[in-house]
């Protein structure tokens, strides 16, 4: 078998930059370290999987960069090499977004000509898998996507088939419906799951920076470009590139994206040399792309290329039956995160949460549950633990104005909480019609409180946790005399 002469290798890789550029092409994370575990070199996929910045971790010990459970166990780098051989294990690491990632980790020694330990090379590949599952209650889930409404079940059923192809996918839906999660689950269910999942928000960067971020640039392409940059397309080689907010992609870059979808070749900014990249493209938007095509804001030919497979995530207001499931799902996750023993929701809290229209969709529901768990001081989440704007959805305050303990009366003073002991029945328990508006619900709450108080407004206001002036003002608004 022919061998490579060391001088030939030196010609191919004359310096560290050349070695780094070569490692950046690999679809697995690679780190090179000395015998003490000090990082000397990491590639782009390593950065993507761990969320670290190579410029910040070089010179640190590997365990401070990788944050892996194996580092504190039998890692030969940390415990001393009892046997100079490669070690491969299944492990978990914590990304910079504080999420757990299952990985396949391999550590191998680097020896000199005399067989002495000089360093180590480490590789990591993602092993995170999320499969469609159901439990006895009939709740279906795909990773963090949870629901059993017909629209969601249809999407869950389609994902395994979609994942086995390399066709482009367009995910549509309002903000907060879970488009990012769905894109990642398609990647995790595919044969590309061992490769990187690279996400780019097309609306988060100026046009000039976005081109370099997506397609890369060559050294000297513009002021400050002091080295070659591969770009996100090349970083996603062997995996999936997820372009969220595709409707914000400038027209000039739409042409470059269309060119890539045709020939799978990336041309970095300032370079005439193309690089072939094996990437599946998944895009998402909350915009109406067909309307943008008519307005000449989005290329029709690009829409045709992206719209091979389209998945639409419905807004939460059209998934009414999923709201209680999502409440319990988020509550269980936050119980563990915050270490609180919150067992559930009071009837009044459930009534409020079920009737709220959720303009921010699933993301807003999760934020509401997180807010409530933070302020809950008992076993049940009561209405006083929910943001005060839930009873005033037409004019919700900014987050800094949220009132954690009570609803203010007209004078600005906080009234008594509506769900304090002894007043758990302040809100109506009669089921509201699915089409009931917030105005209908507030009117029903006031009437129910007046009925329970025998028509005495002061007592009704106390039951509701409002000041008397607030009750009178709302009764006048609802023409209740």
C-alpha positions in Angstrom: 0.0 0.0 0.0 1.5 3.4 -0.9 2.5 5.7 2.0 2.6 9.4 2.2 6.1 10.9 2.7 6.4 13.3 5.6 7.6 16.0 3.2 4.5 15.6 1.1 2.3 15.9 4.2 4.3 19.1 5.2 3.6 20.4 1.7 -0.1 19.7 2.0 -0.4 21.2 5.5 2.4 23.8 5.8 1.0 25.5 8.8 -1.6 25.4 11.6 -4.1 27.5 9.5 -4.0 24.8 6.8 -4.6 22.0 9.3 -7.5 24.1 10.8 -9.1 24.6 7.4 -8.9 20.9 6.7 -10.5 20.0 10.0 -13.2 22.5 9.5 -14.4 20.4 6.5 -15.1 17.4 8.7 -18.8 16.8 9.8 -17.7 15.8 13.3 -16.3 17.8 16.2 -12.5 17.6 16.6 -10.3 18.9 19.3 -6.5 18.6 19.6 -4.9 19.0 23.1 -1.6 18.5 24.8 -0.9 15.8 27.4 -2.4 17.9 30.2 -5.7 18.4 28.3 -5.0 22.0 27.2 -6.8 22.7 24.0 -4.6 23.6 21.1 -7.0 23.4 18.2 -10.8 22.9 17.7 -12.8 22.8 14.4 -16.0 24.5 13.4 -18.2 21.4 14.1 -16.8 21.3 17.6 -17.9 24.9 18.0 -21.3 24.2 16.6 -22.0 21.1 18.9 -20.7 22.7 22.1 -21.6 26.3 21.5 -18.1 27.5 22.4 -16.0 30.1 20.6 -12.6 28.7 19.6 -10.9 32.0 20.3 -12.0 31.8 23.9 -11.3 28.2 24.8 -7.9 27.6 23.2 -5.5 27.4 26.1 -8.1 26.1 28.6 -8.5 22.5 29.7 -10.9 20.4 27.7 -13.3 19.8 30.5 -14.0 23.6 30.8 -14.9 23.7 27.1 -16.7 20.4 26.6 -18.6 20.3 29.9 -19.2 16.6 29.6 -20.2 14.1 32.3 -17.4 11.7 31.1 -14.8 14.4 32.0 -15.5 13.8 35.7 -15.4 10.0 35.3 -12.8 7.8 33.6 -11.5 10.2 31.0 -7.9 9.2 30.4 -6.9 12.8 29.8 -8.0 13.7 33.3 -7.1 10.5 35.2 -3.9 9.6 33.4 -3.6 7.1 30.6 -3.7 3.7 32.2 -3.6 2.2 28.7 -2.4 4.1 25.6 -5.3 3.3 23.3 -8.4 5.0 21.9 -11.5 5.1 24.1 -15.0 5.5 22.7 -18.1 6.1 25.0 -21.6 7.5 24.9 -21.8 10.7 26.9 -23.8 13.8 27.6 -22.6 17.4 27.4 -24.2 20.7 28.3 -24.3 23.2 25.5 -24.0 27.0 26.1 -27.8 27.1 25.7 -28.0 24.9 28.8 -29.5 22.0 26.9 -28.3 18.4 27.2 -26.8 16.9 24.1 -26.2 13.1 23.7 -22.9 12.5 21.9 -20.5 9.8 20.9 -17.1 10.7 22.3 -13.8 9.3 21.2 -10.4 10.1 22.8 -7.2 8.8 21.3 -3.5 9.5 22.4 -1.0 11.2 20.2 2.4 9.5 20.5 5.9 10.5 19.4 8.3 8.2 17.6 9.4 6.7 20.9 5.9 5.9 21.9 5.7 8.6 24.6 2.5 10.6 25.1 2.6 14.0 23.5 -1.1 14.9 23.4 -4.6 13.7 22.5 -7.2 14.1 19.8 -10.9 14.1 20.7 -13.9 13.7 18.4 -17.6 14.2 19.1 -20.7 13.4 17.1 -24.2 14.1 18.1 -26.3 11.1 19.1 -29.5 13.1 20.1 -32.6 11.3 18.9 -36.2 12.2 19.4 -38.7 9.6 18.3 -42.4 9.9 18.1 -43.9 8.4 21.2 -47.2 8.2 23.0 -48.2 7.5 26.6 -51.3 6.1 28.2 -53.0 9.4 28.2 -52.9 9.6 24.4 -50.5 12.6 24.4 -48.2 12.5 21.5 -44.8 14.1 21.5 -41.9 14.7 19.1 -39.1 16.0 21.3 -40.4 19.2 22.8 -43.3 19.3 20.4 -46.4 18.1 22.3 -50.0 17.7 21.2 -52.8 15.5 20.0 -54.9 17.9 18.0 -55.5 16.6 14.4 -53.2 19.2 12.8 -50.3 18.3 15.1 -50.8 14.5 14.8 -50.7 14.9 11.1 -47.4 16.6 11.2 -46.0 14.0 13.6 -47.0 11.3 11.2 -45.3 13.0 8.3 -41.9 13.7 10.0 -40.4 10.1 9.7 -41.1 10.0 6.0 -39.9 13.6 5.4 -36.7 12.9 7.4 -35.6 10.1 5.1 -35.3 12.4 2.1 -33.0 15.3 1.2 -35.7 17.5 -0.2 -36.0 21.1 0.9 -38.6 21.8 3.6 -40.5 25.0 4.1 -42.1 25.4 7.6 -44.7 28.1 8.0 -46.5 29.4 11.1 -47.0 32.3 13.4 -44.2 33.4 15.7 -43.9 31.1 18.7 -45.5 28.0 17.2 -42.4 25.9 17.3 -40.9 26.1 13.8 -37.3 25.8 15.1 -38.2 22.7 17.2 -39.8 21.0 14.2 -36.8 21.7 12.0 -34.5 20.2 14.5 -36.7 17.1 15.0 -36.6 16.6 11.2 -32.8 16.6 11.4 -32.7 14.3 14.4 -34.9 11.8 12.7 -32.9 11.7 9.5 -29.7 9.9 8.4 -27.9 13.2 8.9 -28.5 13.2 12.6 -24.8 12.5 13.2 -23.9 15.6 11.2 -24.3 19.2 12.4 -27.5 21.2 12.7 -26.7 24.8 11.9 -29.2 27.5 12.4 -29.1 31.0 10.9 -31.6 33.8 11.5 -31.8 35.7 8.2 -33.3 38.7 9.9 -30.7 39.1 12.7 -27.8 40.4 10.7 -27.2 43.3 8.2 -27.0 42.3 4.6 -23.3 42.7 4.3 -22.6 40.5 7.3 -25.2 37.9 6.4 -23.6 37.1 3.1 -20.3 36.4 4.8 -22.0 34.4 7.6 -23.8 32.2 5.1 -21.4 31.7 2.3 -18.0 32.6 4.0 -15.3 34.9 2.7 -11.7 34.7 1.5 -8.8 36.4 3.2 -8.7 40.0 2.1 -12.2 40.1 0.7 -12.9 43.2 2.7 -11.4 45.3 5.4 -11.0 43.2 8.5 -11.1 39.9 6.7 -7.7 38.7 7.9 -8.4 35.0 7.4 -10.6 32.7 5.4 -14.0 32.0 6.9 -15.9 28.9 5.7 -19.5 30.2 6.3 -22.5 28.3 7.7 -23.2 26.3 4.5 -19.8 24.6 4.8 -20.1 24.3 8.6 -23.3 22.3 8.0 -21.6 19.9 5.6 -23.1 16.4 6.1 -25.9 17.8 8.1 -28.8 20.3 8.0 -28.8 24.1 7.5 -31.8 25.7 9.0 -32.6 29.2 7.7 -35.3 30.8 9.9 -37.1 34.0 8.9 -36.3 33.3 5.3 -38.7 36.1 4.3 -36.1 38.6 5.6 -33.4 37.3 3.2 -32.3 40.1 0.8 -33.0 39.7 -2.9 -29.3 39.6 -3.7 -28.8 36.7 -1.4 -31.9 35.0 -2.6 -30.1 34.6 -5.9 -27.1 33.0 -4.3 -29.3 30.6 -2.3 -31.1 29.6 -5.5 -27.8 29.0 -7.1 -26.7 26.8 -4.3 -29.9 24.8 -4.4 -29.2 24.1 -8.1 -25.6 22.9 -7.9 -24.8 22.5 -4.2 -21.6 24.7 -4.6 -20.8 27.6 -2.3 -18.8 30.6 -3.5 -17.3 32.5 -0.6 -17.3 36.3 -0.8 -14.3 37.6 -2.6 -13.4 34.2 -4.1 -14.0 32.6 -7.6 -13.3 29.1 -6.2 -16.4 27.1 -5.4 -16.7 24.4 -2.6 -19.1 21.5 -3.0 -21.2 21.1 0.2 -23.6 18.3 1.1 -26.3 20.1 3.0 -30.0 19.7 3.4 -31.8 23.1 3.5 -34.8 23.6 5.8 -36.3 27.1 6.0 -39.1 28.7 8.1 -41.0 31.9 8.1 -44.0 33.6 9.7 -44.5 35.7 6.5 -46.9 35.1 3.6 -44.3 34.3 0.9 -46.8 34.2 -1.9 -47.9 37.8 -1.1 -44.2 38.8 -1.0 -43.8 37.3 -4.5 -46.6 39.4 -5.8 -45.0 42.5 -4.2 -41.7 41.6 -5.8 -40.1 41.1 -2.4 -39.4 37.4 -2.8 -38.3 35.5 -5.8 -40.9 33.2 -7.3 -38.3 30.7 -8.5 -36.7 30.5 -5.1 -40.1 29.8 -3.5 -40.7 27.0 -6.0 -37.3 25.4 -5.0 -38.0 25.8 -1.2 -41.6 24.7 -1.3 -40.9 21.1 -2.2 -42.3 20.0 1.2 -44.4 22.4 3.2 -45.4 22.0 6.8 -47.7 24.5 8.5 -47.8 24.7 12.3 -51.2 26.0 13.4 -51.5 28.8 16.0 -52.2 27.7 19.6 -55.7 29.3 19.5 -56.6 26.6 16.9 -55.3 23.8 19.1 -57.5 24.3 22.2 -57.3 20.7 23.3 -53.5 20.9 23.4 -53.3 23.8 25.9 -53.7 21.6 29.0 -51.2 19.1 27.7 -48.7 21.8 27.0 -49.3 23.3 30.5 -48.5 20.0 32.2 -45.5 19.4 29.8 -43.9 22.7 30.6 -44.8 22.4 34.3 -42.9 19.1 34.6 -39.9 20.5 32.9 -39.8 23.6 35.0 -40.4 21.7 38.2 -37.0 19.9 37.6 -35.3 23.1 36.5 -36.3 25.2 39.5 -36.5 22.4 42.0 -40.0 23.3 43.1 -42.8 20.8 44.0 -45.6 22.5 42.2 -48.3 19.8 41.5 -50.7 21.6 39.2 -53.1 24.4 38.6 -56.2 25.6 40.4 -59.5 25.5 38.6 -59.5 29.3 38.2 -56.0 29.3 36.8 -56.9 26.6 34.3 -60.0 28.7 33.3 -57.8 31.8 32.6 -55.1 29.8 30.7 -57.6 28.0 28.6 -59.5 31.1 27.5 -56.5 33.3 26.8 -55.9 33.8 23.0 -52.1 33.4 23.1 -50.9 35.9 20.4 -47.4 34.6 21.2 -48.5 31.0 20.8 -46.6 28.1 22.5 -43.7 30.2 23.4 -45.9 32.6 25.3 -47.6 29.7 27.1 -44.3 28.4 28.2 -43.3 31.9 29.4 -46.5 32.2 31.4 -45.9 28.8 33.1 -42.3 29.8 33.9 -43.5 33.1 35.4 -46.1 31.2 37.5 -43.6 28.6 38.7 -41.2 31.4 39.7 -43.8 33.1 41.9 -45.7 30.0 43.1 -45.3 29.5 46.9 -47.4 26.4 47.3 -48.4 23.2 45.6 -50.9 24.7 43.2 -50.5 27.6 40.7 -53.3 30.1 41.5 -54.5 33.1 39.5 -52.4 35.4 41.7 -49.3 33.6 40.5 -50.2 34.5 36.8 -49.4 37.8 35.1 -52.0 40.4 35.8 -52.5 41.2 32.1 -54.3 37.9 31.6 -57.5 39.7 32.6 -56.7 42.7 30.3 -55.5 41.1 27.1 -56.5 44.0 24.9 -53.8 46.1 26.4 -51.1 43.8 27.8 -48.3 45.7 29.7 -44.7 45.2 29.0 -42.9 42.5 31.0 -41.4 45.0 33.4 -44.9 46.2 34.3 -46.3 42.8 35.1 -47.8 42.5 38.6 -46.8 39.2 40.2 -49.1 39.2 43.2 -52.4 41.0 42.5 -54.4 43.1 40.0 -54.2 46.9 40.6 -57.4 48.8 41.1 -58.2 52.1 39.4 -56.1 54.1 42.0 -53.0 52.0 41.2 -53.2 50.1 44.6 -53.0 46.3 44.5 -56.1 44.5 45.4 -56.3 41.3 47.3 -55.3 38.1 45.4 -58.3 36.4 43.8 -57.2 32.9 44.7 -56.3 33.3 48.3 -57.6 30.5 50.7 -61.3 30.8 51.3 -61.9 32.4 47.9 -61.0 29.6 45.6 -64.4 29.8 43.9 -64.1 33.5 43.0 -64.1 32.8 39.3 -66.9 31.0 37.5 -66.6 27.2 37.1 -69.2 27.1 34.4 -67.5 26.1 31.1 -67.2 28.9 28.6 -68.2 28.4 25.0 -65.2 27.8 22.7 -66.0 31.0 20.8 -66.3 33.1 24.0 -64.3 36.3 23.9 -62.4 37.9 26.7 -65.1 40.5 27.1 -67.6 37.6 27.5 -65.5 35.9 30.1 -64.9 39.1 32.2 -68.6 39.8 32.2 -69.3 36.3 33.3 -66.8 36.5 36.1 -68.4 39.8 37.4 -71.9 38.3 37.3 -70.8 35.2 39.1 -69.1 37.2 41.8 -72.2 39.4 42.3 -74.4 36.3 42.5 -72.1 34.7 45.1 -72.0 38.0 47.1 -75.8 38.3 47.0 -75.5 41.6 45.0 -73.2 43.3 47.5 -70.6 45.1 45.4 -68.0 45.4 48.1 -68.1 41.7 48.8 -68.0 40.9 45.1 -65.0 43.1 44.6 -63.3 41.3 47.5 -64.1 37.9 45.9 -62.5 39.1 42.7 -59.5 40.6 44.4 -60.3 44.0 42.9 -60.7 47.4 44.5 -64.3 48.7 44.6 -63.6 51.4 42.1 -62.2 48.8 39.6 -65.4 46.7 40.0 -67.7 49.8 39.5 -65.7 50.8 36.4 -65.9 47.4 34.9 -69.6 47.0 35.6 -70.2 50.3 33.8 -68.1 49.1 30.9 -70.2 45.9 30.6 -73.5 47.8 31.2 -74.2 45.9 34.4 -75.8 48.9 36.2 
